Amino acid sequence: MNALGLSRKRIRICVLSVLLCLNVLVSGPQQATAQLDSDNRPYDDKLLRLSEILGAIHYLRELCGAREGQVWRDQMKNLVDSEGTTAIRRAKLVQGFNKGYRGYRRTYRSCTEPAKLAIDRFMDEGAAIAGVLLKENQ
């Protein structure tokens, strides 16, 4: 754990999310032109899943007393800023985040062992997705 109470795994997903955003921002002109031609990307399913995971983590970590403030919402904002090239894309990403957040808000009212297990699983899945997206976009 570091000073913010984040484990190495949690730091890893934050770092991978930031690296993914930076990688997308510095992509070459050909890739940018191709992205303007179509609103869909081959990695959209993974990106939308990552959005849902960030929403779920944001809710569950707060529920379990992590006191991280807006860490996960800020990660989502970075993702939207880098990938939300059109209003439709931004809306899809935000909808994914809200789906993850609201789904777990309906399920968990207190921090239980299953909620903690869900957090750990989401951390692992989110880090894996971010890692795959980084590799695919290099």
C-alpha positions in Angstrom: 0.0 0.0 0.0 1.1 3.5 -0.7 0.2 6.8 1.0 -3.2 6.9 -0.7 -4.0 3.4 0.4 -3.7 2.0 -3.1 -2.2 -1.4 -3.6 0.2 -2.2 -6.4 -2.6 -3.7 -8.4 -4.8 -0.6 -8.0 -1.8 1.6 -9.0 -1.2 -0.6 -12.0 -4.8 -0.1 -13.4 -4.5 3.7 -12.9 -1.1 3.7 -14.7 -2.3 1.5 -17.5 -5.4 3.7 -18.0 -3.2 6.8 -18.2 -0.8 5.1 -20.6 -3.7 4.0 -22.8 -5.0 7.6 -22.9 -1.5 9.0 -23.8 -1.0 6.3 -26.4 -4.2 7.2 -28.1 -3.4 10.9 -28.0 0.0 10.5 -29.7 -1.2 8.1 -32.4 0.0 8.8 -35.9 -1.9 11.0 -38.5 -3.0 8.0 -40.6 -4.7 6.5 -37.6 -6.4 9.8 -36.7 -7.7 10.1 -40.2 -9.0 6.6 -40.2 -10.7 7.3 -36.9 -12.5 10.3 -38.4 -13.9 8.1 -41.2 -15.8 5.9 -38.8 -17.2 6.2 -35.3 -16.5 2.6 -34.5 -13.1 1.2 -33.5 -12.1 -2.5 -33.5 -11.4 -2.2 -29.7 -14.7 -0.6 -28.7 -16.0 -3.6 -26.9 -13.0 -3.7 -24.6 -13.1 0.1 -24.1 -16.8 -0.1 -23.2 -16.1 -2.9 -20.8 -13.3 -0.9 -19.2 -15.8 2.0 -18.8 -18.2 -0.3 -16.9 -15.4 -1.6 -14.7 -14.3 1.9 -13.8 -17.9 2.8 -12.8 -18.3 -0.3 -10.7 -14.9 0.2 -9.0 -15.8 3.9 -8.4 -18.9 2.8 -6.5 -17.6 -0.2 -4.7 -14.3 1.3 -3.5 -16.2 4.3 -2.0 -18.7 1.9 -0.4 -15.8 0.0 1.2 -14.3 3.1 2.6 -11.3 3.6 0.3 -11.6 7.4 0.6 -10.1 7.9 -2.8 -12.3 10.7 -3.8 -12.7 10.9 -7.6 -9.8 8.7 -8.6 -11.8 6.4 -10.7 -14.1 9.0 -12.1 -11.0 11.0 -13.1 -9.6 7.9 -14.9 -12.9 7.7 -16.7 -12.7 11.4 -17.6 -9.2 10.8 -19.1 -10.6 7.9 -21.1 -13.5 10.0 -22.4 -11.2 12.9 -23.2 -8.9 10.7 -25.2 -11.4 8.4 -26.9 -14.6 10.5 -27.0 -13.9 11.9 -30.4 -17.6 12.4 -31.2 -20.7 13.0 -29.0 -21.9 9.5 -29.7 -18.6 7.9 -28.5 -18.5 10.1 -25.4 -22.1 9.1 -24.6 -21.4 5.4 -25.0 -18.4 5.6 -22.7 -20.3 7.6 -20.1 -23.2 5.2 -20.4 -20.9 2.3 -19.7 -19.4 4.0 -16.6 -22.9 4.8 -15.3 -24.1 1.2 -16.1 -21.3 -0.2 -13.9 -21.8 2.3 -11.1 -25.6 1.9 -11.0 -25.6 -1.8 -11.4 -23.5 -2.3 -8.3 -25.3 0.5 -6.4 -28.5 -1.6 -6.8 -26.7 -4.8 -5.7 -24.6 -3.6 -2.7 -25.7 -1.3 0.1 -22.8 -2.2 2.4 -19.3 -3.4 2.0 -19.5 -7.1 2.2 -16.9 -9.8 1.4 -18.5 -10.4 -2.0 -18.2 -6.7 -2.7 -14.5 -6.8 -1.8 -14.1 -9.8 -4.1 -15.8 -8.0 -6.9 -13.4 -5.1 -6.5 -10.4 -7.4 -6.7 -11.8 -9.1 -9.8 -12.6 -5.8 -11.5 -9.1 -4.5 -10.7 -7.6 -7.6 -12.4 -9.9 -7.5 -15.4 -9.5 -3.7 -15.8 -5.7 -4.0 -15.7 -5.8 -6.9 -18.2 -8.1 -5.0 -20.6 -5.9 -1.8 -20.4 -2.8 -3.9 -21.1 -4.4 -5.5 -24.1 -5.6 -2.2 -25.4 -2.1 -0.7 -25.0 -0.6 -3.6 -27.0 -3.2 -3.4 -29.7 -2.7 0.4 -30.2 1.1 0.5 -30.3 
